[in-house]
């Protein structure tokens, strides 16, 4: 499984570059099978989730290879439409293969997806939306089988702006007959990125990032070379790591507007932040002030930064109130933070964090991707040694986290 051993108390200093967004790359990889021509995803991080998605694409007959920093996909001879249970349970994003396979082959078989255990995350919105597009869906013992003679565009209203459901509708209807309108879609930057990618292949999609997405079906898509957007969650993690250690760091390759909720909180937390083009420079203030926030769909505070922000709140003066409105069980990092001396009380979807002067190193375990990142941040600021086990979760979404932190002056090493 591996673990990180961290000797805390080192201020971070220097500069670091953010990778392409994991949550953009995965649906883009699924979208690459919508054409028989070659697709090049530029600067694609070799993180575990990307490697798992590559296995899924190969399992249905796509050719996938890395060439330096680029991922090259060619699906000129797809041989299958089934995402096996063993591969699908490795990551949540496997569910978007449903829309891609339906669009390309008119059928798809997969099992309920895996990924981090942070809530129920039902896929009823995905299934109901596909049914509205003239797709038949049969469910049995955790297996989902979808088939159609043709996808028919129509208006779809989502009861909740689900990112995955929005992506599946876009992927399944891009080659459909007629027009599809998605009302109340997810507005996350990754949705905009998927639209831009598909449009670079010849799709006609409009309105991603707004309250309505319009998709005009086309007959075919062609190959493309595409650069995904920077990872806003990775950028936010390094900003919070700098703030919690009292450091001074320049972060390259950032889309600032995509993490503006976090930047506003950090500015109110006595951090000095300057921005130029795609570079964020942060200098942590001497004092750390409490802050409160509620997570929600974009443009609200992102749930994927909630655990890391809580780690900072643990050492801020005063009481911070954190409300988690996206995933109902996304406080699994709390018991681990308490082992380190944090004062956190959870009541339903709300965590009340009373700041302490410092955290103390302890043996803790990462239960999911972002919780693991939070524990690393806590370890960076803690007195003594922190051992974070279960780092396979962390490596699903961060490329060389220990290497990058070490380059900023952190005392961290990977074992196992």
C-alpha positions in Angstrom: 0.0 0.0 0.0 2.8 2.4 0.8 3.0 5.4 3.2 4.3 8.9 3.5 6.5 9.8 6.4 6.4 13.5 7.2 8.5 15.5 9.7 6.4 18.6 10.1 7.1 22.2 10.8 8.9 23.1 7.5 7.7 26.2 5.7 7.2 25.6 2.0 9.1 27.8 -0.4 9.7 27.8 -4.1 7.5 27.1 -7.2 5.5 24.2 -8.4 3.6 23.4 -11.6 0.0 22.1 -11.7 -0.8 19.1 -13.9 -3.8 18.7 -16.3 -7.0 18.2 -14.4 -7.8 14.6 -13.5 -11.5 15.3 -13.6 -11.2 16.6 -17.1 -8.8 14.0 -18.5 -11.0 11.0 -17.5 -14.2 11.9 -19.4 -12.0 13.2 -22.3 -10.4 9.8 -22.5 -13.9 8.2 -22.8 -14.7 10.8 -25.4 -11.7 9.7 -27.4 -13.4 6.5 -28.5 -16.1 8.5 -30.4 -13.9 8.6 -33.4 -11.8 6.0 -35.3 -9.1 8.6 -35.8 -6.2 9.3 -33.5 -6.7 11.5 -30.4 -3.8 13.1 -28.5 -4.3 14.3 -25.0 -1.4 16.6 -24.3 0.4 16.8 -20.9 -1.6 13.9 -19.5 -0.6 13.0 -15.9 0.3 9.3 -15.3 -1.8 9.1 -12.1 -3.5 5.9 -11.1 -7.0 6.9 -12.2 -5.6 7.7 -15.7 -3.8 4.4 -15.9 -7.0 2.6 -14.7 -9.1 4.4 -17.4 -6.4 3.4 -20.0 -7.0 -0.3 -19.0 -10.7 0.2 -19.5 -10.2 1.6 -23.0 -7.9 -1.2 -23.9 -10.4 -3.8 -22.7 -12.9 -2.6 -25.3 -10.3 -2.6 -28.1 -8.9 0.9 -28.1 -5.1 1.4 -28.6 -3.7 3.5 -25.8 -0.1 4.5 -25.2 1.9 7.3 -23.6 4.5 9.1 -25.8 6.5 11.3 -23.5 3.9 13.5 -21.7 1.1 12.9 -24.2 -1.5 10.2 -24.1 -2.4 8.8 -27.6 -5.7 7.0 -28.2 -6.9 5.3 -31.3 -10.2 3.4 -31.3 -10.4 2.4 -35.0 -11.4 -1.2 -34.2 -13.5 -1.4 -31.0 -14.0 -5.0 -30.1 -16.2 -4.9 -27.0 -18.9 -2.8 -25.2 -18.4 -4.2 -21.7 -16.6 -2.5 -18.8 -15.9 -5.5 -16.6 -16.6 -5.2 -12.9 -13.0 -5.6 -11.8 -11.9 -2.6 -13.9 -15.0 -0.5 -13.3 -14.7 -0.7 -9.5 -11.3 1.0 -9.6 -12.7 4.5 -10.3 -15.9 6.4 -10.3 -15.3 7.9 -13.8 -15.8 4.5 -15.4 -19.5 5.4 -15.5 -18.9 7.9 -18.4 -18.0 5.0 -20.6 -21.7 4.3 -20.7 -22.4 7.4 -22.7 -19.4 7.0 -25.0 -20.0 3.3 -25.8 -23.7 4.0 -26.5 -22.8 6.8 -28.8 -20.2 4.8 -30.7 -21.6 1.2 -30.6 -25.3 1.8 -29.6 -24.8 -0.5 -26.6 -22.9 -0.7 -23.3 -22.6 -3.0 -20.4 -21.0 -2.1 -17.1 -21.4 -2.4 -13.4 -22.0 0.2 -10.7 -18.8 2.2 -10.6 -16.3 2.3 -7.7 -13.9 5.1 -6.6 -13.7 6.8 -3.2 -16.2 5.8 -0.5 -17.5 9.3 0.2 -21.3 8.9 -0.2 -24.0 7.0 -2.1 -23.5 8.8 -5.4 -26.4 7.1 -7.2 -26.5 7.0 -11.0 -30.3 7.2 -11.4 -29.9 10.6 -13.1 -27.6 9.0 -15.7 -30.0 6.2 -16.4 -33.1 8.3 -16.5 -31.4 10.7 -18.9 -30.4 7.9 -21.2 -33.9 6.6 -21.3 -35.1 10.0 -22.4 -32.6 9.8 -25.3 -34.3 6.6 -26.6 -31.8 4.2 -24.8 -33.2 1.0 -23.3 -31.7 0.3 -19.9 -31.9 -3.1 -18.1 -30.5 -3.5 -14.5 -29.8 -6.7 -12.8 -27.6 -7.6 -9.8 -25.5 -4.5 -10.1 -25.1 -4.8 -13.9 -26.4 -2.2 -16.3 -27.0 -3.0 -19.9 -27.9 -0.2 -22.3 -28.9 -0.6 -26.0 -30.6 1.4 -28.7 -31.1 1.5 -32.5 -30.5 5.2 -32.5 -30.0 8.0 -29.9 -32.7 10.7 -30.3 -32.0 14.2 -29.1 -34.6 15.9 -26.8 -34.8 18.2 -23.8 -33.6 16.8 -20.5 -33.9 18.5 -17.1 -31.6 17.3 -14.3 -33.1 17.4 -10.8 -29.5 18.0 -9.5 -26.6 19.4 -11.5 -24.7 16.1 -11.6 -21.3 16.3 -13.2 -21.3 12.6 -14.3 -24.8 12.7 -15.6 -24.1 15.9 -17.6 -21.0 14.2 -19.1 -22.9 11.0 -20.0 -25.6 13.0 -21.7 -23.0 15.0 -23.7 -21.1 11.9 -24.7 -24.2 9.9 -25.6 -25.9 12.6 -27.7 -23.0 14.2 -29.6 -23.6 11.8 -32.5 -27.4 11.6 -32.0 -30.3 12.4 -34.3 -31.5 15.9 -33.7 -30.8 18.3 -30.9 -30.4 17.7 -27.2 -30.9 20.4 -24.5 -29.6 19.8 -21.0 -31.4 22.1 -18.5 -29.8 22.5 -15.0 -26.6 20.8 -16.0 -23.4 20.8 -14.0 -21.4 24.0 -14.5 -18.0 22.8 -13.4 -15.0 23.8 -15.4 -14.5 20.2 -16.4 -17.8 20.3 -18.2 -16.6 23.3 -20.2 -13.3 21.3 -20.9 -15.3 18.3 -22.2 -17.3 20.6 -24.5 -14.2 22.2 -25.9 -12.6 18.8 -26.5 -15.6 17.4 -28.3 -15.9 20.6 -30.4 -12.3 20.2 -31.4 -13.3 16.9 -32.9 -16.1 18.4 -34.9 -19.0 18.3 -32.3 -21.5 21.2 -32.1 -22.0 21.8 -28.4 -22.9 25.2 -26.9 -23.5 26.7 -23.4 -21.3 24.5 -21.1 -20.8 26.5 -17.9 -24.3 28.0 -18.2 -27.8 26.8 -17.1 -28.5 25.2 -20.5 -26.3 23.1 -22.8 -27.3 22.6 -26.4 -26.0 19.7 -28.4 -26.6 19.5 -32.2 -26.0 15.9 -33.3 -23.3 15.4 -36.0 -22.7 12.4 -38.2 -19.1 11.8 -37.3 -16.2 13.1 -35.3 -12.5 13.3 -36.3 -9.2 13.1 -34.4 -7.7 15.9 -32.5 -4.9 17.1 -30.3 -6.1 18.7 -27.1 -4.6 20.3 -24.0 -6.9 19.8 -20.9 -7.4 22.6 -18.4 -5.1 22.8 -15.3 -6.2 20.8 -12.2 -8.0 23.3 -10.0 -8.0 20.9 -7.1 -4.3 20.2 -7.2 -3.7 24.0 -7.4 -5.9 24.5 -4.4 -4.1 21.8 -2.5 -0.8 23.5 -2.9 -2.3 26.9 -2.0 -3.6 25.3 1.3 -0.3 23.5 1.9 1.5 26.9 1.7 -1.0 28.6 4.0 -0.9 25.8 6.6 2.9 25.8 6.8 3.3 29.6 6.8 5.2 29.4 3.5 5.7 31.4 0.3 5.1 29.6 -3.0 4.5 30.4 -6.7 2.1 28.0 -8.4 2.3 27.8 -12.2 -0.4 26.7 -14.7 -3.5 27.7 -12.8 -6.9 28.9 -14.0 -7.5 31.4 -11.3 -11.2 31.9 -11.9 -11.9 28.2 -11.3 -10.7 28.4 -7.7 -11.9 31.8 -6.8 -13.9 30.6 -3.8 -10.8 29.3 -2.2 -8.7 32.3 -3.0 -11.3 34.6 -1.4 -11.1 32.5 1.8 -7.3 32.5 1.9 -7.2 36.3 1.4 -9.5 36.7 4.4 -7.1 34.3 6.2 -4.3 37.0 6.1 -2.6 35.3 3.1 -1.2 37.7 0.5 -2.0 36.6 -3.0 -1.0 38.1 -6.3 -2.0 36.8 -9.7 -0.5 37.2 -13.1 -1.8 35.3 -16.1 -1.8 31.6 -15.1 0.5 32.1 -12.0 -0.6 32.4 -8.4 1.9 33.7 -5.8 0.9 33.1 -2.2 2.6 34.3 1.0 1.1 33.1 4.2 0.3 35.6 6.9 1.7 35.3 10.4 -1.7 34.7 11.9 -4.3 32.2 10.7 -7.9 33.3 11.1 -10.9 31.0 11.3 -13.2 30.8 8.2 -16.4 29.1 7.3 -17.9 27.8 4.0 -20.5 25.5 2.5 -19.6 23.1 -0.4 -21.9 22.9 -3.4 -21.9 22.6 -7.2 -19.8 25.0 -9.1 -19.4 28.0 -8.6 -19.7 27.2 -4.8 -16.7 26.0 -2.7 -15.7 22.7 -4.3 -16.2 19.6 -2.2 -12.9 18.2 -3.4 -11.1 20.9 -1.4 -13.2 20.6 1.7 -10.9 18.1 3.6 -7.8 20.1 2.8 -9.4 23.3 3.9 -10.5 21.7 7.1 -6.9 20.8 7.8 -6.0 24.5 7.7 -9.0 25.4 9.8 -7.7 23.0 12.5 -4.8 25.4 13.2 -6.7 28.7 12.8 -7.6 30.9 15.6 -11.3 30.7 16.5 -14.2 28.5 15.3 -14.7 27.5 11.7 -18.0 26.0 10.5 -17.8 23.7 7.4 -21.0 22.4 5.8 -20.7 19.6 3.3 -23.7 19.7 0.8 -22.5 17.3 -1.9 -21.4 14.0 -0.4 -23.0 12.9 2.8 -20.1 10.9 4.2 -17.2 13.2 3.3 -16.0 13.7 6.9 -14.0 10.4 7.2 -10.8 12.4 7.6 -12.1 13.9 10.9 -11.2 10.9 13.2 -7.7 10.9 11.7 -7.3 14.7 12.3 -8.5 14.2 15.9 -5.7 11.7 16.4 -3.4 14.6 15.6 -5.0 16.8 18.2 -7.6 18.6 16.1 -10.8 19.7 17.8 -13.6 18.8 15.4 -17.2 18.0 16.1 -19.4 16.6 13.4 -23.2 17.1 13.4 -24.8 15.6 10.4 -23.4 17.5 7.3 -21.8 20.2 9.4 -18.3 20.1 11.0 -17.5 22.6 13.8 -13.7 23.1 13.9 -12.2 24.9 16.9 -8.6 25.9 16.1 -5.7 24.6 18.2 -2.2 26.1 18.5 -0.6 23.2 16.7 -1.2 19.6 15.6 0.9 16.7 16.7 2.3 14.0 14.5 0.6 10.6 14.5 0.0 7.4 12.5 -3.1 8.1 10.3 -4.7 6.5 7.4 -6.0 7.9 4.1 -9.6 6.6 3.5 -10.0 8.4 0.2 -8.2 10.7 -2.2 -8.9 14.1 -0.9 -9.0 13.0 2.8 -5.5 11.6 2.2 -4.3 15.0 0.8 -5.8 16.7 4.0 -3.8 14.4 6.2 -0.6 15.2 4.3 -1.2 18.9 4.8 -1.9 18.3 8.5 1.4 16.4 8.7 3.3 19.2 7.1 2.2 21.6 9.8 2.3 19.2 12.8 5.0 19.0 15.4 6.8 15.7 15.2 6.4 12.8 12.7 3.3 11.9 10.9 2.9 8.6 9.0 0.1 8.6 6.4 -0.8 5.1 5.2 -3.2 4.1 2.4 -1.5 6.5 0.0 -2.7 4.5 -3.0 -5.8 6.7 -2.6 -3.8 9.9 -2.8 -1.9 8.7 -5.9 -5.1 8.2 -7.7 -5.3 12.0 -8.2 -1.9 13.6 -7.5 1.2 13.0 -9.6 4.4 12.8 -7.5 2.9 14.7 -4.5 5.8 13.8 -2.3 8.4 14.8 -4.9 6.7 18.2 -5.5 6.4 18.9 -1.8 10.0 17.9 -1.2 11.0 20.4 -3.9 9.3 23.1 -1.9 11.3 22.2 1.3 9.0 19.7 2.9 10.5 16.8 4.9 8.5 14.0 3.3 9.4 10.6 2.0 7.6 7.7 0.5 8.0 4.2 1.9 6.8 1.0 0.3 
